[in-house]
């Protein structure tokens, strides 16, 4: 039993070390520009090639951020519409079944709906 406890302790220490190394590595990567925030490289390249004024650079960064926000909203809207369409299809299919088949359908295929309802997704 003592050996098993040591194995769990070693596993815990190894996992903690991995998390800390990953955090330190990603921090260094951002600091030394090995990793970039989305769009940063494009603005930097535009700035270098087009010799942007500070006002232009600021406007371009703002435009890119607004575009990112809009595309993210479109993605969320698409996902919501997709879930609704699939929900309607499940309801339509369920309506084609006998009461006995509906009970089996609910048991086997309604898990997703319960999970989505639990997570607050329509």
Secondary structure, 3 states (H helix, E strand, C coil): CHHHHHHHHHHHHHHHHHHHHHHHHHHHHHHCCCCCCCCHHHHHHHHHHHCCCHHHHHHHHHHHHHHHHHHHHHHHHHHHHHHHHHHHHHHHHHHCCCHHHHHHHHHHHCHHHHHHHHCCCC
